[in-house]
Amino acid sequence: MSIIEAIILGIVQGLTEFLPISSSAHLRIVGEFLPSAEDPGATFTAITQIGTELAVLVYFWGRIMRIIAAWAKSLAGRVPRNDPDARMGWIVVIGTIPIGILGFLFQDVIRDTFRNLWLVATVLIVFGLILGAADALGRRVRTEKDLTIGHGLTLGVAQSLALIPGVSRSGATTTAGLALGYTRPAAAEVAFLLAVPAVFGSGLYELLQAIREPGESVFTLGETAIATVVAFGVGWAVIAYLMRYLKKGSFLPFVIYRVVLGVVLFILLGTGAIQAY
């Protein structure tokens, strides 16, 4: 695959990572329509997600530093564990456990079976409708101060569903947050913070694998690096947009988009315009 294709996919990654529409599904789908007509692969996807998570670090830098400092102090007893920032630190740690375990245990399935476009199309529609129901029926009265360790574990389990392309990491976690009664901005911000260690862990692991076995990825490390930088720049802009939008807007446009995309994908697969693998 070429540098131009890597740049296009980097833009796609940046545009879709934080919206509840699944960046991994979009990379998988868009790859079919590029000149090479090839799946970019799980390795490329995981590494470029490092770029978008760097955008999270930049955007929430002050908040993340407070959380890390308070969490570290809570370990030494210098800050009570119910301190809001310390509690958020514990929630991120505990919420990362499910996706870490499942991601490690099901590596082969994630790389192969889960990338079937029939499955991607189905998941886009089903989880889109679930997001729509949670957004419409959720009470939206809780804020971050209402977070509990139990809620953090629930959000972590929801996040692990994003191992299936089409679910959406931010979408699954935000959906769970809405179902638990959190406001849209609170659910989205927690989803962003919770994703940081999971994405960096997965991305760095895949990066080491790519360095050890460079021929396994369809992109070279240089092309992947370019895509990652592009994803960072685009993702930074998208975070700022989404956090402003969610103060007043609903998730309905994203629900409609997911359903339409899933239906179109079914049609393309059914007519043989694209192949499932």
C-alpha positions in Angstrom: 0.0 0.0 0.0 1.2 3.6 -0.6 1.9 6.7 1.5 -1.2 8.3 0.0 -3.4 5.4 1.2 -1.8 5.6 4.6 -2.6 9.4 4.8 -6.2 8.7 3.8 -6.6 6.0 6.4 -4.9 8.3 9.0 -7.5 11.0 8.3 -10.3 8.3 8.6 -8.8 7.2 11.9 -8.7 10.7 13.3 -12.2 11.6 12.1 -13.9 8.4 13.5 -12.0 7.4 16.7 -13.9 9.7 19.0 -17.3 9.6 17.3 -19.4 6.6 18.3 -19.2 5.1 14.8 -16.2 2.8 15.1 -12.8 3.8 13.7 -11.7 0.2 13.2 -14.8 -0.5 11.1 -14.2 2.5 8.9 -10.5 1.6 8.4 -11.6 -1.9 7.5 -14.3 -0.6 5.0 -12.3 2.2 3.5 -9.4 -0.1 2.9 -11.6 -2.1 0.5 -12.1 1.0 -1.7 -8.5 2.2 -1.9 -6.5 1.2 -5.0 -4.9 -1.8 -3.2 -8.4 -2.9 -2.1 -6.9 -4.5 1.0 -7.7 -4.7 4.7 -5.2 -2.4 6.5 -5.1 -5.0 9.3 -5.4 -5.0 13.1 -1.7 -4.0 13.5 -2.0 -0.8 11.5 -5.3 0.0 13.2 -3.9 -0.4 16.7 -0.8 1.6 16.0 -2.6 4.6 14.4 -4.9 4.7 17.4 -1.8 5.8 19.4 -2.0 9.0 17.4 -5.6 9.7 18.4 -4.9 8.9 22.0 -2.0 11.3 22.0 -4.6 13.9 21.0 -6.6 12.9 24.1 -3.4 13.4 26.2 -3.0 16.9 24.7 -6.6 17.9 25.0 -7.1 16.7 28.6 -3.5 17.2 29.7 -4.2 19.2 32.8 -7.0 16.8 33.9 -4.9 13.7 33.3 -1.9 15.0 35.2 -4.2 15.8 38.2 -5.7 12.3 38.0 -2.3 10.6 37.9 -0.9 12.7 40.8 -4.0 12.2 43.0 -4.0 8.4 42.2 -0.3 8.1 43.1 -0.8 10.0 46.3 -3.8 7.8 47.2 -1.5 4.8 47.1 0.7 6.3 49.8 -2.4 7.5 51.8 -1.6 11.2 51.2 -4.9 11.6 49.4 -8.2 9.9 50.3 -9.3 7.3 47.8 -12.7 9.0 47.5 -11.0 12.2 46.2 -12.6 12.8 42.8 -9.3 12.7 40.8 -8.0 9.7 42.8 -11.3 7.9 42.3 -11.1 8.5 38.6 -7.6 7.1 38.5 -8.9 3.9 40.2 -11.8 3.7 37.8 -9.5 3.9 34.8 -7.2 1.2 36.3 -10.1 -1.1 37.1 -12.0 -0.3 33.9 -9.0 -1.3 31.8 -8.7 -4.8 33.2 -11.6 -6.4 31.1 -10.3 -5.2 27.7 -6.7 -6.1 28.7 -7.6 -9.7 29.6 -10.0 -10.2 26.6 -7.6 -8.6 24.1 -4.8 -10.8 25.2 -6.9 -14.0 25.2 -8.6 -13.5 21.8 -5.8 -12.0 19.7 -6.2 -14.4 16.8 -10.0 -14.0 16.7 -9.6 -10.2 16.8 -7.1 -10.3 13.9 -9.2 -12.7 11.7 -12.8 -13.6 12.6 -13.9 -10.2 13.9 -12.8 -8.5 10.7 -15.5 -10.2 8.7 -17.5 -7.4 7.0 -20.8 -9.3 7.5 -20.1 -9.1 11.2 -19.0 -5.5 11.0 -22.3 -4.5 9.2 -24.4 -6.3 11.8 -22.6 -4.8 14.7 -22.8 -1.3 13.2 -26.6 -1.5 13.1 -27.3 -3.4 16.4 -25.0 -1.3 18.6 -26.2 1.9 16.8 -29.8 1.1 17.9 -28.6 0.3 21.4 -26.8 3.7 21.5 -30.0 5.4 20.3 -32.1 3.7 23.0 -29.6 4.6 25.8 -29.5 8.2 24.6 -33.3 8.5 24.4 -34.1 6.6 27.6 -31.2 7.5 29.8 -32.0 9.9 32.7 -28.8 12.0 32.0 -28.6 13.4 35.6 -25.4 11.9 36.9 -22.0 13.6 36.5 -18.5 12.5 37.1 -18.8 13.1 40.8 -21.3 10.2 40.9 -18.9 7.7 39.4 -18.3 4.5 41.5 -15.9 1.6 41.2 -18.8 -0.6 40.2 -19.8 1.8 37.4 -16.1 1.9 36.3 -16.0 -1.9 35.9 -19.3 -1.8 34.0 -17.9 0.8 31.6 -14.7 -1.3 31.3 -16.7 -4.3 30.3 -18.6 -2.2 27.7 -15.3 -0.9 26.4 -14.0 -4.4 25.8 -16.8 -5.0 23.3 -14.9 -2.6 21.0 -12.5 -5.4 20.2 -15.1 -6.2 17.5 -14.8 -3.7 14.7 -18.1 -1.8 14.3 -18.9 -1.5 18.0 -16.8 1.7 18.7 -14.8 2.1 21.8 -16.2 5.5 22.6 -19.6 4.4 21.5 -19.8 1.3 23.7 -18.5 3.1 26.8 -20.7 6.1 26.2 -23.7 3.9 25.7 -23.1 2.2 29.0 -22.6 5.6 30.7 -25.9 6.9 29.3 -27.7 3.7 30.4 -26.3 4.3 33.9 -27.9 7.8 33.9 -24.8 10.0 33.1 -25.0 13.1 31.1 -23.7 13.0 27.5 -20.6 15.2 28.2 -19.7 13.1 31.3 -20.2 9.8 29.6 -18.1 10.9 26.6 -15.3 12.3 28.8 -15.0 9.2 30.9 -15.0 7.1 27.7 -12.0 9.2 26.4 -10.1 8.9 29.7 -10.8 5.2 30.1 -9.5 4.4 26.6 -6.0 5.9 27.1 -4.2 3.0 28.8 -6.1 0.4 26.7 -5.2 2.0 23.4 -1.6 2.8 24.3 -1.1 -0.7 25.6 -2.6 -2.3 22.5 -0.8 0.1 20.1 2.6 -0.3 21.7 2.2 -4.1 21.8 1.4 -4.1 18.0 4.2 -1.7 17.4 6.7 -4.1 19.0 5.3 -6.9 17.0 5.6 -4.9 13.8 9.2 -4.1 14.5 10.0 -7.8 15.2 8.1 -9.1 12.2 8.0 -6.1 9.7 6.6 -8.3 6.8 3.4 -9.1 8.7 1.7 -5.7 8.1 0.4 -4.4 4.8 2.0 -1.0 5.6 5.7 -0.3 6.3 6.5 1.2 9.7 7.2 4.6 7.9 3.8 4.6 6.3 2.2 3.7 9.5 4.0 6.5 11.3 2.8 9.0 8.8 -0.8 7.8 9.2 -0.4 8.0 13.0 0.8 11.6 12.9 -2.2 12.5 10.6 -4.6 10.8 12.9 -3.2 12.8 15.9 -3.9 16.2 14.1 -7.3 15.3 12.9 -8.3 13.6 16.1 -7.4 16.7 18.2 -9.8 18.8 16.2 -12.6 16.2 16.4 -12.4 16.0 20.3 -12.8 19.7 20.6 -15.8 19.6 18.2 -17.5 16.6 19.9 -17.2 18.0 23.5 -18.8 21.3 22.3 -21.5 19.4 20.4 -22.5 17.1 23.3 -23.4 20.1 25.5 -26.6 20.5 23.5 -26.7 17.9 20.8 -27.8 14.2 20.9 -26.3 11.0 19.5 -29.2 10.6 17.0 -27.2 11.7 13.9 -24.6 9.1 14.7 -27.2 6.4 15.3 -28.8 7.1 11.9 -25.3 7.1 10.2 -24.4 3.8 11.8 -27.7 2.1 10.6 -27.4 3.5 7.1 -23.7 2.5 6.8 -24.6 -1.0 8.0 -27.4 -1.4 5.5 -25.2 -0.1 2.6 -22.5 -2.5 3.7 -25.0 -5.4 3.6 -26.0 -4.4 0.1 -22.4 -4.2 -1.1 -21.6 -7.6 0.4 -24.8 -9.1 -1.0 -24.2 -7.9 -4.5 -20.6 -9.0 -4.5 -19.3 -5.5 -4.8 -16.9 -6.2 -1.9 -15.8 -9.3 -0.2 -16.3 -10.1 3.5 -12.5 -10.9 3.9 
